Amino acid sequence: MAAMAIRRSLFATSLLPAFLTSAWTIPSLNSLLELIPPFLLAVPKSKISHSRKSMRSANKGLKDRQNIVNCPACGQPKLAHHLCQSCYGFLTRMWKNKKGGNMPDFS
């Protein structure tokens, strides 16, 4: 037993390099920015002038609607494949009155 203890102590101290014998510690990080050097963060190379900035955003305006049609029931303009706002309001008022019992059944 004593021989094994001596062998372990000799193996631990003499045969292994010093950096392997010391205890490994994991550094504590408060944020991920500590891992990334500050020179690797994204920074613009030069200032973008007002003219270049406005030329880039010139194409972001609202587009004209091409799908406006007239409602076949009331003639009001509406978007194609959408309900007419005036007809929808009329229908919802009818349904609410029908729920109350004031409206006859048209079906």
Long-range contacts (C-beta under 8 A, 24 or more apart in sequence): none
